[in-house]
């Protein structure tokens, strides 16, 4: 080192610069660790992850909370089975279809023959069973008759007699029911029909029957789309699925009495327009805040409160943001209660004074958030600008709630609008179940047929119809049409 200390000064400046770089890297790594720990802690209760992806701990936690809630209601722990003092339940007797008598043959004391002995009493036990299920064959004979004029006329066959030998509507309805309601793969459906009915069908025949059912449902789909377009409140959602090796999207639009499922290779605005409902809709659409829904400006929007509550639970894990998250959660639940109370009283909206108080408190709570984070907005890239992940998430959530306040609180203006979008989420749940049980779809035709038939079956269930009965009707006189579509 020189006497003037030049080399030492340069080394000091280099150390200062290196220290600044290391501190920045350390802050970035700390932020990444926080984000990864946050990701590990996400589950269906504090994020949009489905319950099926929850690790075991949250599942056990939910089960424990349900058990504790039951005990709190009853005041004591509840053991399995019949509870003390409960009246109990048993299989009720029916009017017997046949009666079989079982006389004793000899005396159990002396061994005397009892064939001619007097009957002094009886004890009855009823066995309820079903006969062995077998397929029955019916020959339909179309007669040809010759008129006095000499012309011969052949009678028409009923609709189910479509070939010299064919399976009837009961087998066809059951096949579709097993594949599209019970989600059995085609191979297992063929196995069940063969072993249960003695109906040895092929998997190719099953695919043909499914496709036929979907074609026959075109009048049903048209009627449902028309009725959905004129509904006051609709729920919308979408979920991914696989068709071969490609990703596709199953979209749903549902109301209290109608459900429509549609498959599209895209998720956004183009798909929503192609479905053919939202471009004509003029009511209120409840959704999860996906931006493609916001692109429709001819109807009102309502954001799903369940998604917001889950995000509040996630952000509220940080002590700094816990108070306002808890306050906002309580406020949204109070808005729900006020809307339901008004609906029960026959009112179409929450009383003006109550709604104004809720809105005022809503914005007061949001104002707290922006005092807890750096001046916004945060930089577009993560780990920059001195923003922590939790601060970014809090700012994003608060900004979403502020910009979408009217949509979040739509239930105050219309008591027919619920807090949650559970109706749409339930509609799509069977799609994920089908993926797990039957595997992914092999082609577009199969996926579209499944969506069409599921729309039919779910709508039937919403209207209290027996699903198997409406499938029988489909293969005989034509599709069942909901009453709401005929008015």
C-alpha positions, 0 to 999 in steps of 0.5 A: 500500500502506498503512503497516500493510502490510495489502494486502501481507499479503492479497496474500501469503496469496492467493499462498500459496493460489494456489500450493497450488492450482497445486501440486495441479493440477501433481500431478494433471497429473503423475499423469495423464501417468504414467497415459497413458504407462503406457497407451501402454506396455501390450501383450499381455505386461503387460496384458489387451490381445489380441496383435492390438492390439499396436503393432509394437515389442512384436511385433518384440520377441517375434520377436527373443526367440524367435529368441534363444531358438532360437539359445541352444538350438542354440548358433548362429544358424539360417539359413532352410531346411534346416540343415547335417547335417539329413536333410531331407524330401521328398514321399514316393512313393505307390502309383500309380493309373495309369502312363503310359509315355513312350518316345523316338521316335528316337535322339538320336545318329543319328536312327533310329526307336526304335519297335521298339528294346529297352527297357534301362532307365527313370527314374520321376517321380511327379506327385501331383495331384487330378482336377478337382472337379465336382459329380455329379448322382444321380437317386433313383428311388422305384418305385411297385409294385402288390400283388396286393391292388391297393394301390400302395406308393411307396418312400421316398427317402433322407434327402439327397433332400429335394426334386425337385432339391437339393444333397447332404450333401457340398455342404452340409457343405463350405459350413458348413465354409467359413463356420464353420471357415474364416470365409469370408463368405457371398459368397466361399463362394458364389463358391468353390463355384461355381468349384470345384464348379460348384455355383452356390448363393445366399447365402440358401441358405448362411444356410439351411444354416447354420441347419439345421446349428445346429438339427440340433446340439441333441442335441449341445448338450444332451449337451455341457452335461450333460458339462460340468456334471459335469466336474472342471475347467472354463475360462470366459471371454467376449469382445465381438462385434457383432450389427448395431449392438449389442454382444453377448457370446460366452461359452465353457465348455471342458474338455480334450475339450469346448467350448461357445460361447454368445451372450448380450446380457449379460456378467454373472451372468444370462448365465452362468446362462442358458447352463445349466451353471454352476448345476449345476457342482460342480468347479473353474472357472478364470477371469480373476477377473471378479466375475460368476464369483465370484457362484457359490458352489457350486464352487471357483474358480481365477484365471488366472495369465497375467492376474496375470503380465501385471499384475505385468509392468506394475506392475514397470515402476516401479523401486520395485515391480520387486523384489516383482513379480519375486519374485511372478512367480518364486513363481507359476512355481515353484508351476506347476512344483511342480504339474506335477511332482506331476501327473507323479508321479501325485499329485492335489495338491502335497506338503503341505510344499512347498505350505506353503512356497509359501503362506508365501513368497506372503504374505511377498512381498505384505506388502512391497507395503503398506510401499511405498504410502500407508496404504490403501485409496486414494480411489475417485477418481483423482488425489486423496489423494496416491496416484500411479497406479502406487501405486494399481495396485500396491495393487489388484494386491496386494489382489487377490492377498491376498484371492484367495490360495486361488484363485490357488494352487488348483493346489497343492490340485488338480494338474488345475488349470493355472496359466493360462486359455489353454484358454478364451482359445484357444476364443474366439480364432476369434470375433475372427478371424471378426469380422475376416474375415467382419465382424460378425453381421447378426442373433442367429440367425446369431450363435447358429448360428455359436456352435453350429457352432463348439462342434461343430467345436472339440469334434471337433478336441479329440477328434481327429475330422476336422471335415469328416467330422463335418459330413458325418455331421451332414447324413446320419445325425445329429450326432457325439456325443463319447465322454465324453458317452456314458459 
